[in-house]
Amino acid sequence: MSTINEKTSRLFKAATLSDDDLGYPNGVEFVPADEEWADEVVWRNLAEGRATLVVDEEIELLLAPRPRTVLDRLRHRVAVNIASRVDGHATPYATACRLGRRPVRELRQLSGVA
């Protein structure tokens, strides 16, 4: 099991078992960024309107989908608000963006990690 998978499991358990509100929206799905299937799962969640937490080694990105317009559907894009979390603490801001069918790959390219 990779360190990112372990971190994803740890965050999921903390969110599920904690009595405190950790700031995750209801029904959020936790996805490790290093898996081959991550793009497919994140795209499906966003297209269905479900928030998704993409977990990487040093940062977590909370992707909260916004309502899709007709143009978004035609272009196979999803409007999202992206909020980063470092060491389990949310940052006070979010960035609006539109992502396509390979959201994890696009996020890596946008951040220069590709």
Sequence and secondary structure as in RCSB ss.txt:
>XXXX:A:sequence
MSTINEKTSRLFKAATLSDDDLGYPNGVEFVPADEEWADEVVWRNLAEGRATLVVDEEIELLLAPRPRTVLDRLR
HRVAVNIASRVDGHATPYATACRLGRRPVRELRQLSGVA
>XXXX:A:secstr
  HHHHHHHHHHHHHHH SS  S  TT EEEETTSTTHHHHHHHHHHTT  EEEE SS EEEEEE    HHHHHT
T EEEEEEEEETTEE S  EEEEE S HHHHHHHHHT  
